[in-house]
């Protein structure tokens, strides 16, 4: 891997998506063209802008990884629209591609096959097809990007034990890769290992890189600081993250939590929450709070206050 392509992959891994999408694509005849195109397309998708990914991807490409990126973008776009019936077609495209790469076609590059598995597995996981996602990614894989997605899936279904097993297995064959460190930090963030010290140190180290600008990392460190009860420091990270990426749902959700823990005055926090509920009605935090409010009202309606003793 060239140093230029390594830097591009590093930016994607650390969530420097805006920096990545502003890079100029190499010449189409360059070996770095397709990998760079794929990372840029995935960066657009990560920024919830699948339409820009589709504009970037050549419609006539015969490369299986490029086709998979287009299908993932179409799936994300369809899942964001009101017409949910359109989500099935891109998922079927990804299923077909996942089957195609398992054939005996020696012309398909192994790196492209790995990209297809990661992109298809990502789509299946987002669609709630957990078993299909894990089968596509391959729980015995030696592709670290696939392991990263598998770990995210296990953490999302509250199986940190299986996520840890994937990490420990990966250490036996993966080099001291940046992505491996990120996987370890993600597990630490989910489990609270060593009071989040390793996770906090990792994010701080990466944010110290003057060539990197990542609101994603700032949000992650902000969340870590909330969990470490460093509330004002968390607010500082989250404010900076929102300056770089205005309206980001995850940073705003974390800032609401920090505000509720005393980082902001109560009226400011309430105003932020009201706006967040309006703009992100389907965010997990909003759905969770509304569900708890409904449960409280339900139980309260069944509770009869006894009369005061005479």
N, C-alpha and C positions, 0 to 999 in steps of 0.2 A: 504494500500500500504506500502510495506517494505521501510525502509530508503534507501536501495540499489537501489530499483526500482525507488524511488522518485528522487534520484541523476541521474539516467540514463535518466529519462524523462526530468529533468532540463537541462541536457546537450543537448538533442535533441531540446528542446524549444529555447535554447539560441544559437543554431548553432555551438556547439562544436562537429562537426561531426567526425573529425579525431580522437579525443580522444575517442569518443563513439565506433567507429568501431574497435578500438584496444583492447577493453575490452574482456575478456574471457567469452564465453557464459556459463551460469549455466548448471548444469546437466539437461538433457531432462526431468527428473521426477520432477524437481523443479517447483513450481508455477510461478517463475520469468522467466522461460525459454522462453515461447512464447512471452510475452511482450518485453523482451530484444531482442529476435530475430527480432521482428517487428521493433523496434526502430533502430536496427543496419541496417536492410535492407533499411529502409527509409533514414537513414543517407547516405548510399551508393548512393541511388537514388538522394538525394539532392546534392551530390558531382558529379552528372552527370556520375556515374559509375554503371549503372543498371546491367551490366554483373556480377559485384562482388556481387550484391544483389541476383541475380539468383543462383550463386554458393553457397551462404550462405543458401538459403531457401531449405529445404528438398522437393524433387520432389514428394514424396509419402504422403505428409501431407494431412490430411482430414480436418484440421482446416480452417474455412471459411476466417478468417482474414489473415492467412498465404497464402492461395490461392489468396486473393485479392492483397497482397503485390507482389506476383509473377506476377500477371496480370499487375499491375502498372509498374513493372520493364520491362516487355515485351513491354508495350506500349511506355515507354520512349525510350527504345532501338530502337524500330521500327521507332519512330518519328525522331530519330537522323540519321537513315540510309537513303540511297538514294531510297530504295524501300518503298515508302509511302503506298503502297497497303496493307502492313502487319500490319498497325495500327488498322484496324477494328476488327480483331479477339480478341485481349486483351480487347478492349472496350466492346465487346459483352460478354466476360467472366465476366467482372465487372457488367454489367447490370443483368446478370443471378444471380450473387451472391447477388446483391442488392435486387432482388425479393425474393430469397431464404430465406434471413434473416427476411423477413416480414411475413413468415409463422408461424405455431404454434409449430415449433420444440423447445421444452423446453430444449433440450440438448445444444443448442447454447447459449453460455455465452453472457450476455448483453455487456460486454466490447468488445468482439469479433465483435458483431454487430456494435458497435460504430466505431471500427477500419475499418470495411468494408465500412461504409458510408463515412468516411473521405478519405479513399484511392480511392474509386470510384469517389467521388465528386472531388477530386484533379485531377484525370485523365480526367474527363469530362470537367473541367474548362480549363485544358491545351489544350484540343481538341477544345476549343471554344464553347462547348455546355453549355452555361451559365445557361439556364433555367433548363436543366436536372441536372446540378451540384447542383443548389440550391434546387431542388425538392428532390434529393437524400440525401443531407445534412440535410434538414429540417429547414426552417427558424425559427421554434418554438422550436428547439432542446435545451436540457439542457446539451449537451456535449460541453465542452469548446473548445476542439480541432476542432470540427465541426464549432463552432462560429468563430474561428480564420480563417478558410478557407473561410467562408462566408464573413467575413470582407475584406479579401484580394480580393475576387471576386468583391465586391461592389466598392472597391477603384480602381480596375483595369478598371472598366467601368465608372469611374468618378461619383460615387454616394456616396460621403462621408456622406451624410445625412442618408442613409440607414445603412451605416457602424456604425455611431454613435448610431442609434436606437438599433442595435444588441448589442453594448457595454452596453448601458444603461439598456437594458433588462437583460443582463447577470449579471449585478451588483446586481440584486434583488435575485438571487439564487446562484451565484458562491461565494466562499470564496475569501479572498484576495490572490488569486492565482498568481503565477509568470506569468503564461500565460495570465491572465487577465490584468496584468500590461503591458505586451508586446503588447497586443491588443490596449490598450489605447495609448501606445507610437507610435505604427504604424499609428494609426489614426492621432495623433498629427504631425507626420512626413509628412503625406500627406496633412494636412490642415493648418499647420503653427500655430496652437493654441498657444497662449502665447509666441510667438517668439521662438517656439520649446524648451522652457525651460524644460518642464516636460520630453520630449523625450530625451533631452541631459542628464538630471540628471539620468534618468533610465539607459541609456547605460553606463554612467560613473560609476554608482553604481555597475552594474553587472561586468564591466571590472576590478573593484577593488577586485574581488574575486580571491584570489591566486590559487585556485584549478581549475579555469576555463581558457581555452585557446580557444578563439573563433574569428577567422578572420572575421566571419560574423558580429559580434558585432562591431569590429573595423571599418569595412566598413560602417556599419549603422551610427556609431558616426561620421565618416569622412564625410558622406553625410550631416548629421545634421549640422556639423560645416561649411560646404560650404554654407548651407542655412542661417547660422547665420553670414556669412561673416568672419569666423575665418579660413582664407584660409591656412595659414602656419600650423596651428594646424591640419587642415583636412589632409594636405599632410603627416604629421607625422603619423596619424592614418592609412592612406591608404598605406604608405610605409611599415608599420609594418604588416598590413594585408597581403600584397603581399609577405612579407618574410615568413609568416606562410603558405600561400597557393599560390604558384607561379602560375602566369597566370590566376588568377581568373578574370572572365569577368567583374563582377560588380565593383570590386575594381579598375580594370584598367580603366573602363569607368569613374568612379568618379575621378580618378587621372588625366585623360585627361581634365576633366572640371576644376579641381583645377589648373592644369597647365595653362589652357587658361585664368584663372583669376589672374595669376601672381605668382603662387607658384613655377613655373619653368621658365627657359629661353625659349624663343620662339622656337629655334631650337630643344631643348629637347622635348617640347610639340608636335611639328610637327612630330618628329621621332616616338614618342609614339603613336600618332594618326595613322600614316601610318601603323605601325605594327599592331595596333588594328583592323583597317579596313581589313587588310589581314587575320588576325587570327579569327576575329569574324564578318564576312560579314553580318550575319543575326541578329546581336545584335540590339535592338530597337534604341539605340543612333545612330548607323551607318546608319540604314535605314532612320531615321528621318533627319539626316544631308544631306544624299544623295538626299532625296526627296526635301528638301529645296534648294539644289544646282540646281537641275533640274528645279524647279519652277523659280528660279532666272534667269537661262539661258533662259528659255522660255519667260519670261517677258522682259528680256534685248533684245532679238532678235526682239521684236515688237516695241521697242523704237527707234525712229530715232533722232539722235542728230542734232539739228538745226544748220545751218551754223553760223559762227561768224558774228556778225554785222559789216558792213563795217565802 
